[in-house]
Amino acid sequence: MDGAFEALGDPTRRQILELLAGGEQTVSTVVAALPISQPAVSQHLKVLRDAGLVTARAEGTRRLYALDEAGIEAARAWLAGLGDPLAPFAQPLDALETEVARGRRSRGRSSAEQRRRSA
């Protein structure tokens, strides 16, 4: 995960991701959209690939780059966890609440039965 956020720290890489959000792109398409050289774009794409944010596939002599949905989703999930740090505990806490409620009902029934017996 650290590699993804390190890669996102560079504004050029963020621009490349924005371009790829529109669909697969070749290096030459990305170069045409940005004011940097082809070797620089290739290096940025390598960093993004290594970080798990971009995939590449060969089509003939060209390589097509696209967003790696799994990597993007992992980054998104990590960020969402910052907004609600207790989210991982929501289900276990719900289960605990259910068990506490069952215990109260069970104790309530036991007390009522004891009162009936003693009366």
C-alpha positions, -999 to 999 in steps of 0.1 A, spaced: 0 0 0 29 24 8 41 22 -28 7 33 -41 6 65 -21 43 72 -28 34 69 -65 4 92 -60 26 118 -45 39 129 -79 15 153 -98 26 139 -132 16 104 -121 -18 116 -109 -23 132 -143 -14 99 -160 -40 82 -138 -66 107 -148 -58 101 -185 -61 63 -179 -94 67 -161 -108 74 -196 -97 40 -208 -67 22 -221 -39 44 -235 -6 39 -253 25 56 -242 24 78 -273 -12 90 -264 0 99 -229 31 117 -242 9 137 -265 -13 148 -236 16 158 -212 45 182 -216 71 155 -209 93 132 -229 85 96 -238 112 82 -216 98 102 -186 63 89 -193 76 53 -195 94 58 -162 62 71 -145 42 43 -160 67 18 -146 64 33 -111 26 32 -113 27 -5 -125 51 -14 -97 27 3 -72 -2 -18 -85 -21 11 -98 -17 5 -135 -17 -26 -157 0 -31 -191 -9 -55 -219 7 -61 -252 -12 -56 -284 11 -63 -313 41 -40 -309 22 -16 -287 16 -17 -249 -17 -5 -237 -19 9 -201 -50 9 -180 -60 15 -144 -56 -16 -122 -90 -17 -105 -77 -40 -77 -49 -15 -68 -72 15 -70 -98 -2 -49 -72 -12 -22 -62 25 -20 -98 36 -19 -106 11 9 -76 23 29 -86 59 26 -122 50 35 -109 34 67 -95 67 77 -129 83 76 -144 56 98 -116 40 119 -140 17 137 -155 2 105 -135 -30 109 -151 -35 143 -187 -27 133 -197 -64 127 -181 -78 158 -197 -50 179 -231 -57 163 -227 -94 173 -217 -84 208 -248 -62 211 -270 -91 200 -254 -115 226 -259 -89 253 -295 -85 244 -300 -123 244 -284 -124 279 -308 -97 292 -338 -115 278 -326 -148 292 -321 -132 327 -354 -115 325 -372 -149 318 -353 -166 346 -363 -139 371 -399 -140 360 -399 -178 364 -384 -176 399 -410 -150 410 -438 -173 397 -424 -203 416 -420 -184 449 -455 -170 447 
